[in-house]
Amino acid sequence: LDTEAALVRIWEAIEKDRDVRVVVLTGAGDRAFCTGADMKNTSGLSGLEYWAAERKGGFGGIALRDTLDVPVIARVNGHALGGGMEMVLGCDIVVASEKATFGLPEPRVGRLALDGGIALLSRRIPHIHAMGLLLTGRRIDARRAHEFGLVNEVVAPEALDEAVERWVADILACAPLSLRAVKAMVRAGEGLSAREAQMLRLPQLVEALQSKDQDEGVAAFLEKRPPEWSGR
């Protein structure tokens, strides 16, 4: 629970810091990205009490977070199980080591993936693939996760950092306010028709279209030079 609270504080700080343009989320070492909650440390809460407690951000403060406009890359260096899988589902781009595995094994110990797993997985991939994982607690490897559409890129362990750096570089090549607007529009448009989503008038959209960076992007294109983004 201390780790969970610390993560929530980190996400809140990132939301307030307009100089942060991209976040890379990963695990320590090379064995696990995250394997979820500590079964030995449940703080005495029953399953029902845990479910009833308010956790707006989902597992790790990120799985169900709906207030973060900064792009988040999951650098999956090993096993992403239970809460770890839920954190992956809360990220925008997923780059995985060939040694990574993914799964929601909660039913195998009489529990439920209540911090985003059930809610997100069934919306992210085809029904039969989602249910195949949710109803069995099976693990899948990174290649299978890529086939399902859960992972953007799978690389050898030694190439993981280089692959993530490429994604970071591509994100940094884009105007930060444009990316904030994109993420906000995608999130706000969930559940709407394409026409309704297109008509959304979000503050992030207005800010991007009125920004100095919009003028800088056009000027840089005409002058055939890289743009210098100010985030303003």
Buried (B, 14 or more C-beta within 10 A) or exposed (E): EEEBEEBBEBBBEBBEEEEBBBBBBBBEEEEBBBBBBEEEEBEEEEEEEBEEEEBEBBBBBBBBBEEBBBBBBBBBBBBBBBBBBBBBBBBBBBBBBEBBBBBBBBEEEEBBBBBBBBBBBBEEBEEEBBEBBBEEBBBBBBEBBBBBEBBBBBBEBEBBBEBBEEBBEEBEEBBBBBBBBBBBBEBBBEEEEEEEBEEEEBEBBEBBEEBEBBEBBEEBEEEEEEBEBEBE
